[in-house]
Amino acid sequence: MTRIRHNASAGSDNDTVLDAVRDCVLAVGVRRTTLTDVARRAGVSRMTLYRRWPDVRSLVGDLMTREWIAVATGAMPEHRADMTARELLTRGLVDAVRDFVAHPLFRKILDVDPELLLPYVLDRRGASQEALLELLTDALREGHADGSVRRAPVERQARSVLLIVQSFTLSLRTMTDEDDPELSAEAFLGELRGILERTLTP
């Protein structure tokens, strides 16, 4: 799978700051995190932060981009001669949803600051969504080339797949009942796998 190119966490200095933001958000949530807290944890001055990020929300936006892209790319399996591009993509997307819903930062934001995610669901695409579309587009083109993915306008196909996966990621916990094995998270991930297979198979 093609690895996503992004700039949100370029450089070890940025990673140090974003690590500090992550620690603050996991500890107290976004609304209670301040630039002073982040600067102290990162060992930098507030002015250093202000030169790059005007407020905590912009910092958290870059943090989410870094973390979400890492989850998505980390879930994508390497090329295998015994698997088609469709099989690789389907497996990777299901694993990515599983990893997302278990991710500590994602869970914290859903629990404490879910409004942070609303603009990317209702109003506009964010940097991480654009990067994920890049990954999906490349993977779908590989599937078109090897004949394992139904041919369609690739950008529309990528956006449609992202809509499916995004819905499962954001809303899975509202539909599960872990006391019922037929309604467990893993059961729904099995449904997701079937949906993706049926959607992508020629």
N, C-alpha and C positions, 0 to 999 in steps of 0.2 A: 504494500500500500504506500502511496505517496505520503510523505511526511508534510505536515502543514508548516508553512512559512509564516512567522508572525514576529512582531516587535515588542509585544507588551512586556516581556520580561528580559529584554536584551541587556546583558551586562550583569556582573555580579553585584554591583551597587544597587541596581533596581531589585534584584532578587532579595537582597538583604532587607530592603524596605518592604517589599511585598510579603516576605516572611513575617516581618513585624506586624503588618496589617492583619495577616491571617491569624496570628496569635491573639491579637487584640479582639478581633471579631469572634473567634472561638470562645474567648473568655467572657465577653460582655455584650456581644452583638454590635451591629453597625451603628445604631443610634447613640450608643454610649461610648463609642470609640472616638477619640479626638486626635488631631494632628500632633498634639503634644505627647500623647501616649505613644503614638507610632514613632515619633522622633526619638523618644527616650529608649524604646525597645530596640530601635535600629542603630542607636548610637550616632545619630546625626542631628544637625540643628533643624529647627522648624523652617528656617529660610531655605535650607537645602530642599526640603519637601515642596515648599511653595513655588520654587522655580520650575518644578515639573508637574505638580498636582495642586490645583486650586483649593480642593476640599477633600474630605474623607470619601465622599461618594465616587469621585474620579479615581481615587486610589483603589477603592473596592472594585470598581469597574475593571481596572487593569489586573487586579488579583483574580477576579472571576475568569477573565479571558485566559490568563496563564493556567489556572487550575483546570478549567473545563477542557481546554485544548490538550492538556497533559492526560486527562482521563480518556478522551476520545482516541488520541493517537496510541496511548498505551494499550487500549483494548483491541486495536486492529492487529490481527495475526499476520505473520510474515507469509510471503508467497510460498505455496506448496504445490508440487507437481500433481499431487493426487486430489486437489481441490480446485473448483472453478472460482472465477472472480466473484460470482454470486454467492457461493458458499462461504467464501472468506468474508465478504461484506456482511452477509446476514449474521454470521457468528460474531463478527466484531461489533456490530450494532447492538445485538442482544447483550453481549458482555459489557458494552459501554453503558447501557441503561442500568444494568446491575451495579456497576461501579459508581455511577452517578448517585443512585439513590442511597448508597452506603457511604458516600463521601462526607466527611465531617463538616466541611464548610457548606456544602449544599444543604445538608440537613439543618444546620444552624440557621441559615438564611430562610429556609422554608418555615422553620419554627418561630423565628423571632422577627425577621425583616422581609416577609414575602413580597412586599410592595416593590422591592428592588428588582424583582424579576418581571413585573407586569409590563414595563415598557417594551421588553423584548418579546412579549407574547401578544400584546395588543397594538403597538404603535410602530415599531421599527426593528430592523435586524441589528444585532450588536456585532462587535468584532469577532467574538467567538463563534457566532452563527455563520458569519461570512467565511471564517476559516473552516468550519465544519462542512459548509457547502463546497468549498474547494476540495476537501478530502473526498466527499461523496461523488462529486463530478468526475474526478480522476478514476475512482473505483468503478463507477458506472461505465465509463468509457472502456475500461479494461473488460468489463462484462459484455459490452457490445462487441468488442473485438473478438472475444473467444466464443461468442454465441450463447453465453449462459444467461444474459440479461435481455429482457424484452426491449427492443429498440423503441425509443421515444425521444423527443427533444430533451437533451441531457440536462439542461439547467432546470427545466420544469420537473423532470423526474427527480432530480436531486432535492429540489425544494419540497416535493411531495413526500419523499422519504423522510426528510427532516421533520416535517409536520407530524408524521406518524410517530417517529421516535421521540420527539419533543413532548407529545401528548402523554406517552407512557411515562417518560421521565418525570414530568411535573405532577401528574395526577395518579400515579400508580398506587400510592399509599391510601388514597381515598376509596379505592375499589377493593383492596385486599381484606381478607379475613383469615389471619394466620391460624385460627382454630379450625378452619375448614381447608383440608388439603386441596380441594377443587378450586379454592379462591385464594390460595397462597400467592406470594410474589413470584415464586418460581413457576407456578401454573400459568400466571399471566405472561411471564417471559416466554413460556412455551407458545402461548397464543401469538405473541409478537413475532416470534420466529416464523410461525405459519403464515401470518399476514404478510411479512416481508417476502417470504418465498413465493406466495401466490401473486403478489404484486410485481415481482421482478422476473418470474419465470416466463420465457417466451411462449 
